[in-house]
Amino acid sequence: MLVDTGRRTGLRVFWTLILGFFVGGILTEVAQTFLPQSAARTFLTTAVTATLGPFYVDLVALAFTLGPLSVYLNVLTLVGVFIVALVARSWI
């Protein structure tokens, strides 16, 4: 067997997504800074936003708020996740 699928855990997928979102965010910022105003820049940097929260928890002695958590997805974010997935697959 060429690929060891036993090492692919949920934690590995989680870190691949987190690092991919980070790399994609850097690519998006670079594209917004250096690409001229054009259809390509608009296509690459237009994002869809998903927001979760805020959640309020009041336990009489302890109260806290979680959120909101927002995820911005665009083409460059997906490219970042793909790059990190390829590196993680071949290197880790």
N, C-alpha and C positions, 0 to 999 in steps of 0.2 A: 504494500500500500504506500503510495507516494505522499499522501497528506495525512498527518496525524490530527484527526478531529477531536480527540480526547482533550486537547489543550484549549479548545475554544470554549471558554466558560462565559457566563453572563457578565462577569467582571471585566473580562477582556473586551467584550462588545461595548460595554459602558464606557471604558476608557478610550476606545477607538472613536466612539461618537463624540465624547467630550473634546479630545484632541483634534478631531476633524472639524468640529464647530469652531475651535480656536484658530486653526489654520485657515479655514474658510473666511472667518472674520478678518484676518490679516489680509488675505487676498482681496476681499471686498474693499477694505480701506485703501489698499494700494491702487486698485482700479479706480476708485473715486478720486484719488489724488492725481494720478498720472494720465488717465485716459481723457481725451477731449470729449466735450459734450456731443454725443452721437447716439445712434440707435443701439450700437453694440454696448456702450456704457449703460444705457437705460436697461437693456435686456439683462446684463450681468449683475446689476446692482439693485434691481427692483426686488423687494422682499415681501414675503407673506409672514405675518406675525401671528403666533399663537400665545395667548396669555392665560395663566392659571393663577387664581388667587385674587386678592389676599384672603388668608384664612385667620380668623380670630379665635384664640383659645383662652378661656377664662376659667381657671381652676381655684378660685377664691384666693388662695395664697400666692398663686403664680398666674400671671397673664402675659401672653405674648402674641405676636402677629407674624405670620409667615407669608411672604410673597410681596408683591406679585412676581411670578416667574414668567419671563417672556423668552420665546425662542423665535429668532428671525431666520427664515430659510430663503435662500436665493440660489442661483446657479453656482456661484463661486463657493458657497457653503457646501453644496453637494460635491463639488470638485475636491474641496479640502477633505471631506470624509472619505472620498474614494482614494485619495493619495495616502492618507493615514492607514486605511484598510490594506492597501497594497504593501506598504512598508511593514505593517504589523504581521501580515501573512507571510512575507518572505524573510523577515528578520527575527521575529519573536517566535 
